[in-house]
Amino acid sequence: MVMITEYSIEKLKDPFGILTGERYEILLDITVPEDDELFTEAGIYIRVLYKVEDNQSAIIKYDLLERGTDKPLDFELEDEEIEAVRAFCTEHLPEVL
């Protein structure tokens, strides 16, 4: 199971007005146990693209990246980890609204 240690939220601009709703980029620094397949010496973070529209919100996409190099990791989060990330984003997003 991943543990979120730090985060940042940035509202994305849509200069052309093509997209509906609001889009956010949320960066989540995480720690994972050494015996987890996600573990790297440099550490990893999750980049989440998040959408809010009509009082509903959802993860559009997420990427696992190696801290320092920003190299994408070829892993998927498990369903309960995705749900934990979604819940974290939903809980912390009102801070920027």
C-alpha positions, 0 to 999 in steps of 0.5 A, spaced: 500 500 500 502 506 498 502 512 503 502 519 500 507 524 504 506 530 500 502 533 494 501 539 490 495 541 486 495 546 480 489 548 476 490 547 468 488 552 463 484 551 457 486 556 452 482 554 447 476 553 451 475 546 448 474 542 454 468 542 459 469 542 466 475 544 470 482 540 470 487 539 475 494 536 475 495 533 482 502 531 484 503 526 490 509 524 493 509 517 495 513 512 499 512 504 498 515 499 502 522 496 500 519 489 498 513 492 494 514 492 486 513 499 486 519 501 490 525 505 487 531 508 491 530 514 488 523 514 490 516 515 486 510 520 485 504 519 482 501 525 477 494 525 476 490 529 471 483 530 475 476 533 472 471 536 476 464 538 472 457 538 474 459 537 482 462 530 479 469 529 479 474 523 477 481 521 475 482 522 468 489 519 468 495 517 472 502 516 471 507 513 476 514 517 475 521 516 478 523 522 482 528 526 480 528 523 473 521 523 471 522 517 468 515 513 467 514 506 470 511 501 467 506 499 473 499 500 474 496 501 481 491 496 484 484 498 485 484 499 492 490 504 491 486 508 485 480 509 490 485 511 495 488 516 490 481 518 488 479 519 495 485 523 497 484 528 491 477 529 492 478 531 499 484 536 498 481 539 492 476 544 495 483 547 498 484 550 491 477 551 489 
